[in-house]
């Protein structure tokens, strides 16, 4: 069972996170504080706006602080959704797998390894 960090909370990232969760992996999501997603209601992005979101029977909840992240991941009742600085989230979580599912059409991705 791998610890997976999915970047993004849009429809594609949510589908990836749901699939990985159903496969038995421990999944957390990360996105910007106020992401611009057009398909709200169909993605875990609503957790950033409303505190929680449910998609296909999987619950996701926004974490209050980075200290909540490992505890929520171990608990497994809801996928933790973080919006803090990406480097701090990676350092706290130490994921085995990083999936960038932000669907950034023209933006050059920053270096994510290190």
QUIMO-V775615 format. One record per residue. RES is the residue in three letters. OMEGA is omega in degrees with one decimal (999 if undefined). NEAR is the number of other C-alpha atoms within 10 Angstrom. Layout:
res omega near
RES OMEGA NEAR
RES OMEGA NEAR
//
This chain:
res omega near
UNK -177.2 11
UNK 170.6 12
UNK -174.5 18
UNK 172.6 21
UNK 178.6 24
UNK 175.8 24
UNK -178.7 23
UNK 177.0 29
UNK 179.2 29
UNK -175.0 25
UNK 179.7 22
UNK 178.9 16
UNK 179.6 24
UNK 177.8 23
UNK 177.7 18
UNK -179.0 18
UNK 179.7 28
UNK 179.4 21
UNK 179.6 13
UNK 177.6 18
UNK 178.9 18
UNK 178.7 12
UNK 175.4 10
UNK 179.8 11
UNK 175.1 16
UNK -169.8 22
UNK 170.8 29
UNK 179.5 27
UNK 177.1 27
UNK 175.8 25
UNK 175.9 21
UNK -178.3 16
UNK 178.9 13
UNK -178.4 10
UNK 177.6 16
UNK 179.9 11
UNK -177.0 15
UNK -175.6 11
UNK 176.4 12
UNK -174.4 16
UNK -179.8 15
UNK -174.6 18
UNK 178.7 23
UNK 178.1 32
UNK -179.9 34
UNK 177.3 22
UNK 178.2 23
UNK -177.9 23
UNK -173.3 14
UNK 179.6 10
UNK 178.0 14
UNK 177.4 19
UNK 177.1 24
UNK -179.1 17
UNK 178.2 15
UNK 176.8 9
UNK 178.8 8
UNK -178.6 16
UNK 174.0 17
UNK 179.8 27
UNK 176.5 24
UNK 177.6 25
UNK 177.7 20
UNK 179.1 14
UNK 178.2 10
UNK 178.3 16
UNK -179.7 12
UNK -171.5 14
UNK -179.1 20
UNK -179.4 14
UNK 179.3 11
UNK 180.0 18
UNK 178.3 17
UNK -177.9 12
UNK 175.3 10
UNK 179.0 14
UNK -179.9 12
UNK 174.4 19
UNK 177.2 29
UNK 178.1 26
UNK -177.8 30
UNK 176.6 27
UNK 179.5 20
UNK 178.4 16
UNK -175.0 13
UNK -179.2 15
UNK 179.3 12
UNK 178.6 11
UNK 178.7 20
UNK -179.5 14
UNK -179.6 9
UNK -174.3 14
UNK -175.6 18
UNK -175.3 14
UNK 173.0 17
UNK -175.3 10
UNK 174.4 12
UNK 178.0 18
UNK 176.2 14
UNK -178.1 15
UNK -176.8 19
UNK 177.5 18
UNK 179.5 13
UNK -171.7 10
UNK -172.5 6
UNK -176.9 6
UNK 176.4 7
UNK -178.4 7
UNK 177.3 9
UNK 176.5 6
UNK -176.3 6
UNK 178.1 10
UNK 177.6 6
UNK 999 4
//
